[in-house]
């Protein structure tokens, strides 16, 4: 530990840390720009998917009917192999 503290007493070589601040700030600004672009892309994807879902919901003309309740004790269950293979 004493050896390390003695090394800290001496200044670093000249020019060792030149330009470090500029490089760090440039990398931070690049990362901030990339993050902003990814947030905009995610927002655009959310808007497009919600719009597409709303469009599909409005344009679908299928009649709305209540689903039959599934029961294992019913005489003809909807998921029985005999009804799945039936060509009705």
N, C-alpha and C positions, 0 to 999 in steps of 0.2 A: 504494500500500500504506500509506503514511503517513497518507493521508486516512482510510482505513478504520480504522486504529488510533486516530486522533483521535476518530472517531465512537463507538468502543467505550468511550472514556473517559467519555462522558456517559450517564447512566442513561436507560432507556426511559421514554416518557411514562407517567404514572400511570394504572393501570387497563388497560393494554394486554394484560397477561398474566393478568388476573384470570379465574378459572374455567377456564383451560386444563387444569389438572391434573384437575379434576372431569370435564371432557368426555372427556379421554383415557382415564381409568379407566372411565367409563361405556361407551365404545366397546369397550374391551378386554373388559369383562364380557359385553357383548352378543355379541361375536365368540366368546368361550369358550362361551357358552350355545348358540349356533348350531352350533358345531363338535361339541359333545357330542350335540346332537340329530341331527346328520347321521351320527355314528358309530353311534348307536343304530338309526337307520333302516337303515344298511348292514348291521348285524349281524342285524336282523330279516329283511331281504331274503335274506341268506345262509342263515339258518335255514329260512325258508320254502322256498327253492329246493332246499335239500338234503332237506328233508322231503318235498317234492313228488316229487323224483327217487327217493327211497327208496320212497315209496308206489307210484309208477308201476312201479318195478322189481319190487315184490312182487306187484302185482295183474296184471301181464302174464302171460298164459297161453300165449304163443307157444312152440312147441317149439324147443329149442336144437339146432341142427344146425351142423356144420362147413361153412364156406364152401368152394366149389370153388376151387381155385387158378386164377388168371387167367394164361393163357399165350397169346402171340400165335401159337404154333405148334400149338395144339390144333385139332382138326377143327371144333369148335363152341365158339367163345368166347362168354362171357356178354354181352359188349358189342358183338357184331357186329350190324350193322343187321338182318340176317335174323332174329336171335333177339329183338331188341328189338321188332320188328313182329309176331312170331309171337303168336297168340292162345291159346296153351296155358294 
